Amino acid sequence: MKENRKIIIHQLGESFRDCTSIVPEPCLEPAAGEVRVRHHYAGVNGVYDQMMCLDRVEHTRVTPPADTGVEAVGMIDKLGPGVNDFCIGDPVAVVKAGSGYRLGQVCSTDDLIRIPQCSPEILALVPSGVSALLALEQVGELSRGEVICITAAAGGLGNVAVQLALGAGNHVIAVCGSDEKAEWLRKIGINRVIQYRRENMADVIGSEYRDRLDLVLDSVGGETFDVLLENLAPHGRLVVCGYTSDRLPTARVSNERVYTRLYWKAASVRGFMNYRFAKHAPEARERLFNMLSSGRLTPLVDGRQFTGLEQVADAVEHLLAGQNLGKVVVDLRD
């Protein structure tokens, strides 16, 4: 790798495009216990990217200039002294805040994730697919024969979650916002697809699934959360994976307290944040890689092509506008 460049946040604000710039970075040599990775693909996490620019990420304080991006897959192009368990050309993934939106990086071997190959599909599983599996199993107590509702069902996390829930033998309701997404969801066998721009989600859930939602994965929040909360089944579990509708300041909520909806059903609302379940990630990745190789799982990668650091802002805006179908990936290969 002859040169390196990266995207930094140079000022705080709402627009990723306006708050970031591409800057050169020295092509560093790996020290003992380190390797240099040349990135092939970077994953896009639009809401997180925007929240970083607003300095509203709970576990990370942003002081410009700040590095951006989270996950990338690539190949090792140089080894530091004493590195014997990796080789030049090995495909690896790195999932670390501030490391994704750059052409390459030097990192400790402790930060490397071994992957079968460098591909957008593998990137879609690391970490979005892992998050889907852990949210369902570790927090949602995924079972069989239940009614499961998943919002943002054709997004980076949602597309894997609906496949896992369906594969486990459940009745799956998928909520999405476009005809294209609805078509894909029906094609893979989802039992009930709600395209909320064509149907009123509250009416559908209230009439067809009143008090029947055993497990919910919600990453939207707002009024969507209220509808799902109201229709939890006895012992139902509502897992909060995010709240995209509330990422910017909104009007004050005047609904009744959440416990009035939970107490009589012995139901629960639970939060999922992937880094809180990091110890389970290696085993989850291996299972997902096996599902991929055996054809039991096909992670959905958005079909729009984004190439180079120059198009990362386009990719972020594409995702924030809800135009994506699956995981949004940027190609960083030469």
C-alpha positions in Angstrom: 0.0 0.0 0.0 1.7 3.2 -1.2 -0.7 5.7 0.3 -3.4 6.0 2.8 -6.4 8.3 3.2 -9.2 8.5 5.6 -12.4 10.4 6.4 -12.4 12.6 9.5 -15.1 14.6 11.3 -13.7 18.2 11.1 -16.7 19.9 12.7 -19.9 18.9 14.6 -23.3 19.2 13.0 -26.2 17.2 11.5 -24.9 16.5 8.0 -22.2 13.9 7.5 -21.3 15.4 4.2 -20.7 18.9 5.6 -19.0 17.7 8.8 -16.4 15.4 7.2 -13.5 15.6 4.9 -11.0 13.2 3.3 -7.4 13.7 4.5 -4.1 11.9 3.8 -2.6 9.7 6.4 1.0 8.3 6.6 1.2 4.7 5.4 2.4 3.4 8.7 4.7 0.4 9.3 3.3 -2.3 11.7 5.2 -2.6 15.0 5.6 -5.8 17.0 2.3 -7.7 17.3 0.7 -5.6 14.6 -0.3 -6.0 10.9 -1.2 -3.6 8.1 -4.6 -4.3 6.5 -5.6 -3.0 3.0 -9.3 -2.4 3.1 -11.5 -3.9 0.3 -14.9 -3.0 1.6 -16.3 -0.8 4.4 -19.8 -1.1 5.9 -22.0 2.0 6.2 -23.9 2.7 9.4 -25.8 5.9 8.5 -27.5 6.6 11.8 -24.4 6.0 13.8 -22.4 8.2 11.4 -24.9 11.0 11.8 -24.9 10.6 15.6 -21.1 10.8 15.7 -21.2 14.1 13.8 -23.7 15.3 16.4 -21.6 14.0 19.3 -24.6 12.0 20.5 -23.2 8.5 20.7 -23.5 7.4 24.3 -20.2 5.5 24.7 -18.0 7.8 22.5 -17.1 11.4 22.9 -16.3 13.2 19.6 -13.7 15.9 19.5 -12.8 17.0 15.9 -10.7 15.9 14.2 -12.1 12.5 14.8 -11.8 9.3 12.7 -14.9 7.7 11.2 -16.4 4.4 10.2 -16.7 1.1 12.0 -16.3 -2.1 10.1 -14.2 -3.1 7.1 -12.9 -6.3 5.5 -9.6 -6.5 3.7 -6.3 -8.4 3.3 -3.1 -8.2 5.3 -0.3 -6.7 3.2 2.4 -6.4 5.9 3.3 -8.2 9.1 5.0 -6.6 12.1 7.8 -8.4 14.0 6.8 -11.5 15.9 3.5 -12.0 14.1 3.4 -15.8 13.3 -0.3 -16.7 13.3 -1.3 -14.5 10.3 0.2 -14.4 6.8 0.3 -11.7 4.1 -2.8 -12.1 2.0 -5.0 -13.4 4.8 -8.6 -12.0 4.6 -9.6 -10.3 7.8 -12.2 -8.0 9.3 -11.8 -5.2 11.7 -14.7 -3.9 13.7 -13.6 -0.8 15.7 -15.0 2.7 16.0 -13.0 5.1 13.9 -11.3 2.6 11.7 -13.7 1.8 8.8 -13.6 4.8 6.5 -10.0 4.7 5.3 -8.0 2.8 2.7 -6.1 0.8 5.2 -4.9 0.6 8.8 -2.3 -0.7 11.1 -3.8 -2.6 14.0 -3.0 -5.2 16.7 -3.6 -8.8 15.9 -6.0 -8.8 18.8 -8.3 -6.6 16.7 -8.4 -9.0 13.7 -11.3 -11.3 12.9 -10.5 -14.2 10.6 -13.0 -14.4 7.7 -13.4 -17.0 4.9 -13.0 -14.4 2.2 -13.2 -10.6 1.5 -16.7 -10.1 0.2 -19.6 -7.7 0.7 -21.6 -10.7 2.0 -19.1 -11.4 4.7 -19.0 -7.7 5.6 -22.8 -7.8 5.9 -22.5 -10.4 8.6 -19.8 -8.6 10.5 -21.1 -7.0 12.6 -24.7 -6.5 11.5 -25.5 -10.2 11.1 -23.9 -10.9 14.5 -26.0 -8.2 16.0 -29.2 -9.7 14.6 -28.4 -13.2 15.9 -27.4 -11.9 19.4 -30.4 -9.6 19.7 -32.7 -12.5 18.8 -31.0 -15.2 21.0 -29.3 -13.5 23.9 -31.9 -10.8 24.5 -35.0 -11.9 22.7 -34.8 -15.6 23.8 -35.6 -16.8 20.3 -37.8 -19.9 20.4 -40.0 -21.8 18.0 -43.6 -21.4 17.0 -43.9 -17.8 18.1 -45.1 -14.6 16.5 -42.1 -12.4 15.8 -42.2 -8.8 14.4 -39.1 -7.1 13.0 -39.0 -3.5 11.9 -36.6 -2.1 9.3 -36.8 -5.7 8.1 -34.9 -5.2 4.8 -32.0 -3.2 6.4 -28.6 -4.4 7.3 -29.6 -6.0 10.6 -33.2 -6.7 9.8 -32.6 -8.8 6.6 -30.6 -11.3 8.6 -32.9 -11.2 11.6 -36.0 -12.1 9.5 -34.1 -15.0 7.9 -33.0 -16.3 11.3 -36.5 -15.9 12.9 -38.1 -17.7 9.9 -35.5 -20.5 9.9 -36.1 -21.1 13.5 -39.8 -22.0 12.7 -41.7 -18.9 13.7 -44.5 -16.8 12.2 -42.7 -13.6 11.1 -44.1 -10.2 10.5 -41.8 -7.8 8.6 -42.2 -4.0 8.6 -40.7 -2.1 5.7 -41.0 1.2 3.8 -40.9 0.4 0.0 -42.5 -1.9 -2.5 -39.1 -3.3 -3.5 -38.4 -4.2 0.1 -41.8 -5.8 0.5 -41.3 -7.8 -2.6 -38.0 -9.2 -1.4 -39.5 -10.1 2.0 -42.4 -11.9 0.4 -40.0 -13.8 -1.9 -38.1 -15.3 1.1 -41.3 -16.5 2.6 -42.2 -13.9 5.3 -45.7 -14.7 6.7 -46.9 -11.1 6.8 -45.3 -8.0 5.2 -46.4 -4.6 6.3 -45.4 -1.8 3.8 -46.1 1.1 6.1 -46.4 3.6 3.3 -49.3 1.6 1.8 -50.9 0.1 5.0 -51.5 1.6 8.4 -49.2 -0.5 10.7 -51.3 0.3 13.8 -54.4 -0.9 12.1 -52.8 -4.1 10.8 -51.2 -5.1 14.0 -54.3 -4.1 16.1 -56.7 -6.1 13.9 -54.5 -9.1 13.0 -52.1 -9.5 15.9 -53.7 -7.8 18.9 -51.8 -9.0 22.0 -50.1 -11.7 20.0 -46.5 -10.4 19.5 -44.3 -12.8 21.4 -41.0 -11.2 20.3 -40.3 -7.9 18.7 -37.0 -6.5 17.3 -37.5 -2.7 16.9 -34.9 -0.3 15.6 -37.3 2.5 14.7 -38.9 3.7 17.9 -41.4 6.5 18.2 -45.0 5.7 17.3 -43.9 2.3 15.9 -42.6 1.4 19.3 -45.9 2.4 20.9 -47.9 0.2 18.6 -45.6 -2.8 19.2 -45.6 -2.3 22.9 -49.4 -2.1 23.1 -49.7 -5.5 21.3 -47.2 -7.6 23.1 -48.4 -11.1 24.0 -48.3 -12.4 27.6 -44.6 -12.9 28.4 -43.8 -10.9 25.2 -40.4 -9.4 24.8 -39.7 -6.1 22.9 -36.0 -5.8 22.1 -34.9 -2.2 21.3 -32.1 -2.3 18.8 -32.1 1.4 18.1 -34.5 4.3 17.6 -33.9 5.9 14.2 -37.1 7.9 14.3 -35.8 9.7 17.5 -32.2 10.2 16.5 -32.8 14.0 16.2 -34.8 16.1 18.8 -38.5 15.4 18.7 -41.7 16.5 20.4 -42.2 15.5 24.0 -43.8 12.1 24.5 -47.1 12.2 26.4 -48.0 8.5 26.4 -48.7 6.7 29.6 -45.9 5.0 31.5 -44.4 1.9 29.9 -45.1 -0.3 33.0 -48.8 0.1 32.5 -48.5 -1.9 29.3 -46.1 -4.5 30.7 -47.3 -5.4 34.2 -50.6 -7.2 33.3 -49.0 -9.2 30.6 -45.7 -10.0 32.5 -44.1 -8.7 29.3 -40.8 -6.8 29.1 -38.9 -4.2 27.1 -35.2 -5.0 26.7 -32.3 -3.1 25.2 -29.7 -4.5 22.9 -26.3 -2.9 22.3 -23.9 -5.1 20.4 -20.7 -4.3 22.3 -22.4 -5.3 25.6 -22.5 -8.9 24.2 -18.9 -9.0 22.7 -18.0 -12.2 24.4 -20.7 -14.0 22.4 -19.6 -12.6 19.1 -16.9 -15.1 18.0 -19.3 -18.1 18.3 -22.1 -16.2 16.6 -19.8 -15.3 13.7 -18.7 -18.9 13.1 -22.3 -20.0 13.1 -23.3 -17.3 10.6 -20.3 -18.1 8.3 -21.4 -21.8 8.3 -25.0 -20.8 7.5 -23.7 -18.7 4.6 -21.4 -21.4 3.2 -24.2 -24.0 3.5 -26.8 -21.8 1.8 -29.0 -21.6 4.8 -28.5 -17.8 5.0 -28.1 -15.2 2.3 -27.2 -11.8 3.7 -28.7 -9.0 1.6 -26.3 -6.4 0.2 -27.7 -3.2 -1.3 -27.4 -3.2 -5.1 -26.3 0.4 -5.5 -22.6 0.7 -6.1 -20.5 3.1 -4.0 -16.8 3.3 -4.8 -14.1 5.0 -2.9 -14.0 7.4 0.1 -15.4 10.1 -2.1 -18.8 8.3 -2.2 -19.1 7.4 1.5 -21.3 10.6 2.1 -23.5 9.5 -0.8 -23.8 6.1 0.8 -24.7 7.5 4.2 -27.4 9.8 2.7 -28.7 6.8 0.7 -29.2 4.8 3.9 -30.6 7.7 6.0 -33.2 8.3 3.2 -34.3 4.6 3.6 -33.5 3.9 -0.1 -31.3 0.9 0.7 -32.3 -2.8 0.3 -29.9 -4.6 2.6 -26.5 -3.7 3.9 -24.9 -0.7 2.3 -21.3 -1.3 1.4 -18.5 0.9 -0.1 -15.9 -0.6 -2.4 -12.4 0.6 -1.4 -10.4 -1.5 -3.8 -8.0 0.1 -6.2 
